Amino acid sequence: MKFPFAMLRDFVDTRLSPQEVGDLLTMAGFELEGVEDVEGDVVLDIKVTPNRGDGLSVFGLSREVLAKDSEARPTELYRRACGRFSMPDDADEGEAGVFAKVSIETEDCPRYACRMFRNVAQGEAPDWIQKRLRQAGMRPISLIVDLTNYVMLELGQPLHAFDLDTLEGPEIVVRHARPGERLTTLDGAEHELSPGQMMICDASKPVAVAGVMGGRETEVTPATMNVLLESANFRSTSVRRTRRQLGLSTEASYRFERSVDPDGVVAALNRFAELLEAVDGGASRVWGVVDLYPGRVVREPIRLTEHKTRRLLGLTVGLRECREYLERLGMEVREDAGDLLVTPPSWRPDLVREDDLIEEVGRVHGYEKIPEVLPQGSTPQGGAGGSLARIDLVREFLLRAGLTQVVSHSLVGVSPLDDPRAERIGPKNPVSPEAAWLRTSLLPCVAEAARRNGGRDLWLFEDGRTFLRLPDGPSERRNLALYSHGRMLPEHWVSEDAGQADFFALKGVVEELFAFLGLTGIWRQGSDPRLHPTRQAEVAVGDRAVGVLGVAHPEVARAAGLPEDCVLAEFDLEALVEAPSTPPRFRPVSRNPAVRRDVAVLVDKAVPYERIAETVRHAAGEVLERHWLFDRFEGQGIPEGKHSLAIALQLRKQGANFTDEEANQVRDRVVAALESLGATLR
């Protein structure tokens, strides 16, 4: 916020130079961004954090200077500002209540007040006001508009002037827009309004966007005779939402979005009346103020203890000093049982707990006085824990397996790879069709990353959040998606065979991942319409399905711009990392050599290989080091509906060598067990 240093001197009598005041405000949490010379005067540019709306006024920054500079003294203008520029007709509607009726129909407007001015003398604002507005980066327009901007710069309370004669009724209604309503704002743009957007309306139509910008039909012009001056308080969330939806941004909305003092609403009207009276002698002011305050909030006191103050700041600040600092900032403080009960002022909604008050004490006492000491106490090992740690392990495993991680935005467009069983959720006002929905699946994300990189010779994965609507409300889950196509290894002069990605290659990666997590996956026929109907499998852990893997459906692959032979997989990552796992078993490394026995059996195609593998493991026992399927044959000599499977058994004993007879006995046990599945030895 820019403002001439002379305005600050109107509120504070200080010996500090502009640069020193800027440095003081910086140490109070308001960063000095620059000191400029504009039209022969010094102008300060102060950065105000989003939670300190009270700092967007010269009066608010003056309060900070007085709190930090013990030698500074408040001026008469500062005292009158603290007294809300009170006038005899503050609490009286008087004649003003006859000129216009006001009603509030939304909780987004805690307070609305207005004053009336009749037979206003139009013209220009005094030269000194115009100059200060230019120095603050504002363009002088007319007497009424310039005075509203000047009061906003002084007190932080936006004002808006309506041509009273253009209001239907005349009446002011604060309500949400209705379907089909439109409004042309002061910038000449016509807006189609939506329900939920807060408007200032007359008896029949919207005349201003609440807290943002007025309407063209009711603006003050050189022909305006009678003025209704609005001063109100609006909820920051409502103003921010409406401003974004309509694509507007003003000095008023900037302040309302960062909170405006609800108790300063009438004070701004009174200050405007004072400034106008200096021009026309008070001839235009109508007696009385219309003031509706349905959203009055009673601030509860917060207990401040010396013990916690000392612990958080790292130094001792007595309660008497704490009380002095907080009272300088406008807080009500009283002692209670050796502690302080502090009631935050209406302009500080950011003060909600004791820690906030201790920060205020530290600001005023001086950050530079806080000693530099080494941390004390226990220092536990950092890093992720629980399920987050296991997710990190999954990510590290896939990286070691040769896959490349991609990270994409959670807002996406419509894709043929969206989860067909999920109902989408999206923002009410998307920025573009490509970011209109929260993703229901990660497959469109990895597919888009693959498409942008050519789609071929890629092994990708992504873990992230997915969103869908369930009967009992929105649901958010963490998923894992995989994409594979083409060669698995880079070219090498030793061998041109780098291997090609297919269903079984990616299935092998997934099986190794499950083994790494201590899980046993059960593979069964899948039915995901995004995948090839005969080249996909559903994976379950126990009784719960956790994912699907398969070759992309040809039509889906073409629609997504992918190779038709690419392989996709998606898993519920939270289910994987939270599933009960089998703890690893350790045993000594055997010095004895392994022996191999092969088994070839005829078995029905309907028998899943998972059942065959499980049967082999149980039958062979602990001497089975590993086993693998090395051949599958069907055709001539093989009965219809059956196939021949050749399985290798690698056997090893601890502390002794296998004899041929012992190895053959293990093989025979495996064959006998397979016969229980309907298999026959070839």
N, C-alpha and C positions, 0 to 999 in steps of 0.2 A: 504494500500500500504506500502510495506517494502522498506526501503532505508537506506544505511549507513549514519550516521550523518556527516561523512567527506564530502559527496557529497553536503550537505547543506552548509557546511563551504566554499565550492568552490564558492558559489554564495553570501553568506552573511558573513560579519565579525561581529560576535556577541560574547559578553562575557557570554551569558547564557549557562548553562549546558544543556545536552541533555534532562534531565527531565524537566527543566524549559522551554525549547523550546516546548516540548510536551504539557506541561500545557498551554503555550501561544496559541498553535494551537487549543487546546481544547476549550479555551474561544473565539476563532475566528470561531468556528463551525466545526473544524476538530478534532474529538475525538481521543485522544491517547489511543491505545489499548495495547501497551506494549513497553518496552525498553529492548532489548536483547544484549548479547555480542556474536558476531559471528566472529570467526577467529581473536580475539583480538581487534575488533573495536565495537563501539556502533551502534546498528541498531534500528531505530524507526519504529513502526508499527502504521500507521495512518489510521483511518476510514474516507472515503470520501463519502459524501451524493450523491445520484444519480444526483442531479441537478448541481453539481460542478465538471464537468469534468476537469476544469482547475487545480483542486487540485491533479490530478493523475500524477503529475510530480514534480521533485525536484525544478525546476524553478518556478512553480506555488506556491508551498508552501513557497519558499523563498520570494516571493512577499508578502505573508501574514505575514511572520515574520518581514519584513521591515516595513510593515504598522502598526504593533502592537508594535514593539520594537523601541522606538525613538532613542535609543543609537546605534542600529545596523547600519552598513554601507554596501552599495553594493560593491561587488568586481568588478574587471575588467571583469571577466567572465559574471557576471550579466549584466553589461552595454552592452557587446557585444551580449548577448542573447536578450536584449531589442532592439538592433539594428539589430536583425534578422541575426546575423553572416554574414553580407553582404560581397559579393565578387564582383570583377569587372565584372564577366560574369553573374550576376543575371538576367538581363533583356535581355539577348542575347541567342538565340537558338544556334548560332554558329555551330560548328561541330557536336554537339549533335543532332541537328535537321536533320542532314544527316543520322545518324545511325539508327534512328527509327521515325516512324510516329505515332502520337497520335490523337485520336478522341474520343469525348464524345457523346453518343446517349441517355442519360437518365438524367432527372432533379434530380435524386437521387445522382448525383455526381457534387457538385458545383465547385470543383477544382481538377485538376490532374496535377502533375508535375513529371519530372524525370531527372536524370543525368546519364551519361554514364561513364563507367570506362573500359579501355582497357588494356589487358595484366596485369591483377591483380595478384599480388604476393600472392599466397595462403599460408595458415599457421595458426598459432594461434594468437589470440589477445594478446596485452601486458598483463603481469601478473596482473598489477593493475586494468585493466578493468575486467579481469576474476574474480578477487577477489571480486570486487564490485558487479558484477552480482550474484555471489554465495551468497553474503550477502543479496541481495535483493530477493533471492529465485529462481533465474534463473540458468539454466545449461549452461555453456559455450560450444559452438559447434565448431565454426570456426571464422576466422578473420572477414569476411563479416557479418555473422549472429550476432556475438557478438557486432559488432559496431552498427548494426541496433537496437538491444535491448538496448544498452547503451544510444543511442540518445533518444529512446522512454522513458526510465526512466528519463533522464535529462529534456526533453522538452515536453513529453506527446504526441508526434506525432509518430504514428506507421509508420515504413518503411518496404518495402519488396523488396528483391533483386531477379531478374530474371537472368537466364543464357541467355544472349542476343542471343547467337547462336542457341538456341532452339526455339526462337520465329519465327513463320512463317511471312515472310514479309521483314524484321522484323517490326511488327506493333502492337500497343496497341489500343484496342477498348473497351471502357467502355459501356456496354449495359446490357439489361436483357437477361436471358437465353431463349433459344428457345426450343420448344417441342422436346423431344427425345435426347437432349444433356446430356452428362455425364462428370463427372470430378473425377479423383482420387486425393485426397488432400494429403498433406505432411504426414499425419498420416497413409497413406496406405489404407484408406477407399474409396470405390467407391460410388459416389452419383449420383442418377438420378435427374437431374435439372428440375425445373418447371418455366414457365413464371412468371415474376415478381421478380425473384431472380436476384440481380445485380451481374454481373460477370466481371472480367478482362479477355479480350480475345485477341488472336492474330488475324491474318487475317482470320482464319477459325474456331477456336474452343476456348472454355473457358480454361484459364490457371491458374485462381485463383478465389476464392470467395471473392468479394470486401469487404474489411474491416475485414475479418475473417481469412482466411488461404490460402496459396498458393497451387499451384498444383505440383504434384510430377514430371511431365515431364519437368518442367522448373526450378526446384530447383537448387540452387548453390551447386556444388560438388567440390571435390579437383581438378577435371579436368577442371573446368570452367576458361576461359581466359577473357571473356568480360562480363560485368555486366550492366544491366539496373536497376537502383535503383528507385523505385516508392515511391512517397510521395503524398498523396491525402486527400481529405476531402469528406466524405460520409454522407448522411443523417442518423441520428441515428435510425429512425423508419425502414428504409430499412435494415440496418445491423441487427437490432434486429429481424426483421421478418425472414430474411434469415438464421440467425444463429440458431433460434429455429427450423425452418423447417428442417434443415440439421443436427441438433443435435450436433453442434460444439460450442466450447467456447475457446477463446484465450485471451491473454493479449491485443491484438489489438482490438478485438471486444468489450472487456470490456470498453475500452476507447472510441471507436466510439459510443457506445450506450449511453454514458454520455456526448457527444459532445466534439469535438476537434477543436482547434482554426484554422479556415480556412486561416488566414493570417500567420500562422506559418508553412505552407507546405514547402516553399522553404528554410526557415531557418533551418529546420531539414536536408534537403539535404546538405546545406552548412556546418552544424556542422559535418555531417558524412564525408564530403570531408576533413575537417580539421583534424579529427582524423585519417583518412586513410593516409593523407599526412604526419602525424607524423611518420607513419610506413614506407612508400615507397618513401617519399620525393616528392610526387605529380606526380610521373611518370605515374600513371595510369589514372589520371583525364582527361576527354575529355572536351574541352572548350564549355561552354554554358549550358543553362537549358531550357528544353521544358516545358512550363507552360501554361496550359489552365485554365481560371478562368471565366466560363460563369455564375456562380451563385453568383457573388459578391453582397453583401447586404450593402446598405447604412443605417447605424444606425441613427435613428432620436433622437435628444436631448430630454431629459426628464426634466421637470421643477421641481425644489426642492424649497419648501418654508419653511421659518423658523417656521411659525405658525404650519404647520402640523407636522414638525419634533418634535416640543415641545409637541404637543398634543399626538403623538403616543409613544414617548419615555418617557414622563413623567418628562422630565428635559430640561433645556435650553442648547442647543448647538449652538453657534453662526455660522453664515454663513461662517466666515473665517475659523473656525475649520472644518466645514463640507467640505469646499473646500480642505483643507489640507488632510483630511482623504481620500477623494475620489481620489485625485490626487496620493496619495501613492499607491492606488490600480490600477493605470494605466488609470484612466478615464480623459477625456477632460472636463474641467470645465471653464465656463465663466459667468460673472455676466450679469443680464438683469432685469432692472426695480426692483431692490431690491431683486430679487430671483437668483437662480443658474440654468443655463442650463447645464445639464450633459449629455455627450455622452458616453454610455457604450462602453468598448473595445470589439474587435472581439471575445475574449475568454470568454465573459460573456453573452451568449444568455439568461440567466435566469433573467437579469435585464430588465424589460419591463414597469414598472410604478414607480410612486413616492414612494410608500410604500417599494419597493425593495431597493431604494437608502437609505431610512431612516434606513432600517435594516443594510445596510452596514455601515452607520454612527454609529449605536449602537454597531456593532461588534468591530469596531476599537476604538471607545471611551471607550468601556468596559462595558460589561453587569453588572459587579459588581458595577458600578457607578449609575445604574438606581435605584432610590429610591423605597422603599416599601411603597405604599399608598393604602388606601381603595378605592374601586371603587366609582365613582361618577356618578350622573345622575339617570334616572328612571330605575327601575328594574321590567319590566313586567313579569307576570307569564309565566314560561316556559311550555314546553309540546307541543304535537301535536295540530294542529288546522284544521278546515275545514274538508275535506273528510278524512284526516288521523285520526282525532279524532274519526270520526264515524266508521272507520275500527277498531280502538282500542276497541270501544264499542261492535262491532260484535264479536271480539275475546273474550272479557270478558264474553259476554252473552253465547257463546258456551261452555266456560270453566265452567261457573256456571250450565249449563245444563247437565254437566257430560261428555262432550266429551274431548278427549285428543288431544292436538295440536302436529302435526308433522311438521318438516322443512326439506325439501329435496333440492337436487341440481337442478339447472335449466337446466343442460346438462344431457340428458337421452338417452337411446337406443330406438329402435322401440318396441312398445307395442300394444297389441290388443285393449287397451283402449285409444289410441291416437284419437284425434278429426278427424273423417273421412272426414270432409269437409274442413280441413285446409291443406295448403301446408307448409311443414317443412322448417325451416331455420337452418343451422348448420355451424360450423367453417370449414374453408377450410382444416385444418389439425387436425382432432380430435385425442385426445390422445388414445382413445380406442373405440370399437363399443358401449360400454355401456355409452359413453359420446359423441356421434356423432351428436346429434341434440338438439336444444333448444326445450323445451317442448311446445306442442300445447295445452295441457290440464293438469290439476292437478290430474285427476283420476288415471293415471298410478303411480303417486307419492304416493298417499294415499294407493293405492292397493299394491304397493311394500312394504310399511311400514307394512300393515296388513299381507301380506304374510310372511314377516320376523318374525312376532310375532305370527304366527300360524293361523291367519285369522279368528279366532272364538272368540266370546265374546269380541268384540272390537267396540268402538265408537270413530272414529277419525275425525279430520278436519285439513285442511291446507289452508292458504291463501298465494298467491304469484303470481308472474308474469308468463304469458304465452306469446308465441311468434308465429306469423304466417305471411305468406306472402300474401298480398292482391294485387289486380291489380295496385293500386297506390303506392305500396311500403310496406316494413315491418311494422307490427303493434304489439304493446306491450300493453297487458291488464292485469289487476289484477283480478284474479278469486278466488273463494272459492269452495273447494271440501269437501264432507262429505262421510264417510263410516260407516256402522253399520251392526252388526251381533251379534246374540246371546243374552244372558241375559243383561238386562238394568241396574240391580242393583246387588251388591254383595250378596252372600249368607248370610242369617240371620236366627237365631234360631226361631224367631217369626213366619216366614212364609217361606216355600220353594218356593213359587211362586215369582220369581224375574222379571217376564215379559220377553218376547222375542221380539227382534227387528224384525220389518216387515215394509212394505211400509208405513203403517199408523202411526207407531211410529215415523219414521224419518220425515214424513210429518207434524206431530204435532210439532216437534222441529222447522221446517222451518216456520210454521204458527206463532208460538210464536215469532220467530225472526222477521218476517215481522211486527207483531203487536208492538214489541219493537221499531222498526225503524219508526213506524207510516205509514206503507205501507199496501195496500190491494192487496193481490196476487190473480190473476185469474188463476185457474187451468183448463187445457184442455188436450186433448189427445196428447201425444208426439210421435215422430217418430225417436228417436235416435237409430241407429242400435246397439249400445253397450248395450242397455237395452232390457229387455223382451218386446216384441211388445204389450202385453196386460196388463202389469203391470208397466206402466210408465206414467208420466204426465209432460207436459210443463207448466212452470209458467211464467206469464206475469204481468207486472205492467203498467197499462194503456194499450197502444197499443204496447208496446215493450216487446218481450220475453226476460227474464233475466236468465233463467236456466231450468234445467230438473232434474227430480227425478224419480227413479224407481229401480226395482230389476234387477240385472245384467243378461244379456243374458246368458243362460246356456253354450253355446259354448265359449263365451268370458270369462266367469268366469273360465272355465276349462283351457283355454289357459293362463290365468293370474295366475293360481294356487290359486284361491279363492273359497270359498264355493258357490254353485250355488244359495243359497237363500240370499246372501248378498245384501244390499241395498246401492245404490250410488246416489250421487247428485252433481251437479256442477252449480255454478251461476257466472254471471258477477258481481263481487263485486263492481266495480266502478259504474255500473248502479244502484245497490242497494243503495249505500250511496249518490249518486248524484240525485236520483229520488225525486221529490217533496213529502214531507211527510205531513201527517195530524197532526197538533200540538195536544198534549194531552189535554183532557178536564178534569177539576177537579170539583168535587161536594162533598158536605158534606156526611159523612158516616151516613146512616140512622139507627136510633135506632129501627126501626120497623122490625118485622119478615118478611121473604120471604114466598111466597106461590108457589106451583108448579102445573102446568097443563100439561097434556100429550096430544099429537096430533098424531094420526096414520092415514096415508093417502096412497092411491094407486096412483102411479105416473109412467109415462114411464121411462124406464131405460136410455133413451137418454137424459133426462133432467139432466144437471150437478147439483150436490148437492150444488155447489157454488151459483147457481141461487136460489135454494130453501132457503138456509141460508140467502141470501140477502133479499129475499121476507119476511121471518119471521122477520128480524130486522126492516124493514120498517113498517110492519103492527103492530107490538107490540108497537113500540115507545120507549120512554125513560124509561118506567117502566120495560122493559125487562133487567134484570141484566145479564143473560147469557142463552144460549140454547145449547143443544147438542143432537146428534143422539145416541140413546141408543139401537136401535134394527133395524135390516134389515131382511126381510123374503121374500122368493120366493119359489114357489112349489105348493103343493096341494091347490086349491081354489084361486090361484092367476093367473089372465089371462097372456097369453104369451106376453112377451115384457114389463111386468110391475113388480114392486116389492113394498113391503109394507115397509114404513119407519115410525118409531116411534120416535117422537121428544119431548124432555122435555123442558118446558119453566119455568124458574125461574123468578118470578115477585116480585118487591119490590117498595113500595111508600115511599116518603120522608115526614116524619111527620105524617103519618096516616097508619092504617092497611088496608090491602085489605079485602074487603068482598067477599064472594063466588060469588055473582052476578057480581061484578066488574072484578074478575079474569076470570069468564066465558065469559064476553064480550070481553076481550083481546083475549082469545082463539078463539072465534068465528071470530074475525077480521083476525086472522092468517089463519084460515081455508078458509075463503072467499078469501083471497089473494092467497092462494095456488091453489084454483080452477082456477085462471087465468092461471096457468101453466099446466092445464089439470089434476090436482090431484083431487081425490074424497075421502071423509071421509069414513073410515072403521067403 
